[in-house]
Amino acid sequence: MKYDYYVVAVPGDCADTLAELADVAINEARERARLYAIPAEWLAVVIRGEIGDCNVTFRVRRKRR
């Protein structure tokens, strides 16, 4: 298994729940990825911030084979 990590900041007011913000962060990380890999598992974890903040920072992990 190989792991790739991305730090992504998204506006805290672009979604209503933390799960929706995590989806936005994962989509941003997918766009940044140089290598397009299928299958891949994505996971986003909040580093800093909460809903309604100016920016919410996520650490996004991609697990691929």
MDAnalysis code that builds the backbone (N, CA, C; Angstrom):
import MDAnalysis as mda
import numpy as np

u = mda.Universe.empty(195, n_residues=65, atom_resindex=np.repeat(np.arange(65), 3), trajectory=True)
u.add_TopologyAttr("name", ["N", "CA", "C"] * 65)
u.add_TopologyAttr("resid", np.arange(1, 66))
u.add_TopologyAttr("resname", ["MET", "LYS", "TYR", "ASP", "TYR", "TYR", "VAL", "VAL", "ALA", "VAL", "PRO", "GLY", "ASP", "CYS", "ALA", "ASP", "THR", "LEU", "ALA", "GLU", "LEU", "ALA", "ASP", "VAL", "ALA", "ILE", "ASN", "GLU", "ALA", "ARG", "GLU", "ARG", "ALA", "ARG", "LEU", "TYR", "ALA", "ILE", "PRO", "ALA", "GLU", "TRP", "LEU", "ALA", "VAL", "VAL", "ILE", "ARG", "GLY", "GLU", "ILE", "GLY", "ASP", "CYS", "ASN", "VAL", "THR", "PHE", "ARG", "VAL", "ARG", "ARG", "LYS", "ARG", "ARG"])
u.atoms.positions = np.array([
    [0.835, -1.186, 0.000],
    [0.000, 0.000, 0.000],
    [0.881, 1.252, 0.000],
    [0.431, 2.245, -0.667],
    [1.091, 3.549, -0.687],
    [0.124, 4.584, -0.142],
    [0.670, 5.565, 0.561],
    [-0.134, 6.623, 1.140],
    [0.359, 7.964, 0.629],
    [-0.577, 8.834, 0.281],
    [-0.277, 10.210, -0.100],
    [-1.068, 11.111, 0.830],
    [-0.440, 12.213, 1.245],
    [-1.086, 13.127, 2.180],
    [-1.160, 14.522, 1.581],
    [-2.254, 15.199, 1.835],
    [-2.475, 16.557, 1.359],
    [-3.030, 17.383, 2.516],
    [-2.594, 18.621, 2.643],
    [-3.167, 19.554, 3.604],
    [-4.005, 20.533, 2.800],
    [-5.301, 20.570, 3.112],
    [-6.251, 21.353, 2.328],
    [-7.024, 22.278, 3.255],
    [-7.117, 23.551, 2.899],
    [-7.934, 24.515, 3.633],
    [-9.150, 24.858, 2.786],
    [-10.335, 24.733, 3.374],
    [-11.575, 25.060, 2.676],
    [-12.343, 26.090, 3.493],
    [-13.143, 26.936, 2.847],
    [-13.953, 27.903, 3.593],
    [-14.945, 27.189, 4.509],
    [-15.029, 27.636, 5.741],
    [-15.893, 26.986, 6.722],
    [-17.363, 27.203, 6.500],
    [-17.719, 28.141, 5.605],
    [-19.134, 28.419, 5.375],
    [-19.645, 27.863, 4.045],
    [-18.868, 26.979, 3.406],
    [-19.304, 26.442, 2.111],
    [-20.138, 25.167, 2.267],
    [-20.338, 24.691, 3.505],
    [-21.153, 23.492, 3.738],
    [-21.805, 23.604, 5.119],
    [-22.797, 22.746, 5.345],
    [-23.551, 22.806, 6.595],
    [-23.033, 21.846, 7.659],
    [-22.347, 20.786, 7.272],
    [-21.839, 19.807, 8.239],
    [-20.362, 19.581, 8.004],
    [-19.716, 19.003, 9.002],
    [-18.301, 18.695, 8.884],
    [-18.058, 17.622, 7.832],
    [-18.988, 16.689, 7.692],
    [-18.851, 15.637, 6.675],
    [-18.870, 16.242, 5.270],
    [-19.723, 17.232, 5.048],
    [-19.766, 17.889, 3.738],
    [-18.477, 18.672, 3.486],
    [-17.942, 19.310, 4.532],
    [-16.661, 20.009, 4.384],
    [-15.540, 19.021, 4.058],
    [-15.575, 17.847, 4.675],
    [-14.573, 16.823, 4.390],
    [-14.663, 16.376, 2.933],
    [-15.881, 16.256, 2.407],
    [-16.047, 15.898, 0.990],
    [-15.443, 16.960, 0.078],
    [-15.622, 18.221, 0.429],
    [-15.037, 19.318, -0.352],
    [-13.513, 19.228, -0.305],
    [-12.963, 18.933, 0.870],
    [-11.510, 18.810, 1.017],
    [-10.976, 17.633, 0.201],
    [-11.701, 16.523, 0.193],
    [-11.274, 15.360, -0.591],
    [-11.299, 15.673, -2.079],
    [-12.321, 16.358, -2.526],
    [-12.386, 16.744, -3.944],
    [-11.227, 17.662, -4.322],
    [-10.873, 18.590, -3.426],
    [-9.741, 19.480, -3.685],
    [-8.438, 18.676, -3.764],
    [-8.269, 17.703, -2.887],
    [-7.066, 16.870, -2.913],
    [-7.011, 16.025, -4.180],
    [-8.156, 15.536, -4.637],
    [-8.185, 14.771, -5.895],
    [-7.706, 15.615, -7.065],
    [-8.078, 16.890, -7.069],
    [-7.643, 17.772, -8.146],
    [-6.148, 18.050, -8.084],
    [-5.581, 18.063, -6.880],
    [-4.147, 18.321, -6.714],
    [-3.281, 17.107, -7.031],
    [-3.846, 15.930, -6.962],
    [-3.067, 14.701, -7.125],
    [-2.458, 14.641, -8.525],
    [-1.179, 14.345, -8.582],
    [-0.508, 14.222, -9.874],
    [-0.800, 12.885, -10.526],
    [-0.950, 11.863, -9.711],
    [-1.181, 10.516, -10.198],
    [-2.631, 10.138, -9.937],
    [-3.354, 9.785, -10.994],
    [-4.743, 9.381, -10.865],
    [-4.770, 7.876, -10.650],
    [-5.203, 7.445, -9.461],
    [-5.161, 6.026, -9.114],
    [-6.549, 5.515, -8.750],
    [-6.902, 4.380, -9.336],
    [-8.150, 3.698, -8.992],
    [-7.786, 2.255, -8.722],
    [-8.187, 1.618, -7.686],
    [-9.001, 2.138, -6.594],
    [-8.152, 2.914, -5.592],
    [-8.770, 3.834, -4.916],
    [-8.117, 4.612, -3.872],
    [-9.137, 4.906, -2.785],
    [-8.670, 4.884, -1.553],
    [-9.525, 5.237, -0.424],
    [-9.083, 6.596, 0.100],
    [-10.046, 7.483, 0.318],
    [-9.769, 8.830, 0.774],
    [-10.322, 9.022, 2.179],
    [-9.573, 9.748, 3.010],
    [-9.992, 10.044, 4.370],
    [-9.554, 11.459, 4.710],
    [-10.469, 12.257, 5.254],
    [-10.152, 13.631, 5.643],
    [-10.358, 13.790, 7.146],
    [-9.354, 14.368, 7.799],
    [-9.390, 14.594, 9.240],
    [-9.161, 16.076, 9.498],
    [-9.973, 16.662, 10.365],
    [-9.845, 18.089, 10.678],
    [-8.571, 18.316, 11.482],
    [-7.773, 19.283, 11.041],
    [-6.583, 19.693, 11.780],
    [-6.906, 20.938, 12.603],
    [-7.570, 21.905, 11.964],
    [-7.812, 23.181, 12.606],
    [-9.109, 23.779, 12.083],
    [-9.918, 24.316, 12.991],
    [-11.121, 25.037, 12.601],
    [-12.383, 24.238, 12.829],
    [-13.502, 24.901, 12.557],
    [-14.820, 24.285, 12.675],
    [-15.772, 24.991, 11.721],
    [-16.976, 24.481, 11.625],
    [-17.955, 25.055, 10.695],
    [-18.195, 26.519, 11.043],
    [-18.194, 27.353, 10.029],
    [-18.414, 28.777, 10.204],
    [-17.135, 29.588, 10.289],
    [-15.992, 28.940, 10.503],
    [-14.719, 29.657, 10.530],
    [-14.359, 30.121, 9.128],
    [-13.418, 31.029, 9.064],
    [-12.964, 31.517, 7.760],
    [-12.387, 30.371, 6.937],
    [-11.515, 29.576, 7.541],
    [-10.927, 28.407, 6.882],
    [-10.928, 27.231, 7.844],
    [-11.208, 26.062, 7.308],
    [-11.092, 24.814, 8.056],
    [-10.023, 24.001, 7.348],
    [-9.019, 23.570, 8.100],
    [-7.896, 22.850, 7.526],
    [-8.060, 21.357, 7.767],
    [-7.880, 20.585, 6.699],
    [-8.002, 19.129, 6.752],
    [-6.687, 18.502, 6.338],
    [-6.417, 17.340, 6.895],
    [-5.341, 16.475, 6.399],
    [-6.045, 15.342, 5.654],
    [-5.808, 15.259, 4.363],
    [-6.464, 14.275, 3.517],
    [-5.456, 13.183, 3.179],
    [-5.874, 11.936, 3.385],
    [-5.009, 10.793, 3.094],
    [-5.614, 9.969, 1.967],
    [-4.764, 9.624, 1.012],
    [-5.174, 8.717, -0.071],
    [-4.398, 7.427, 0.089],
    [-5.108, 6.310, 0.162],
    [-4.475, 4.999, 0.228],
    [-4.683, 4.317, -1.108],
    [-3.573, 3.901, -1.729],
    [-3.656, 3.273, -3.045],
    [-2.735, 2.075, -3.092],
    [-2.947, 1.241, -4.079],
    [-2.108, 0.049, -4.257],
    [-1.011, 0.293, -5.253],
])
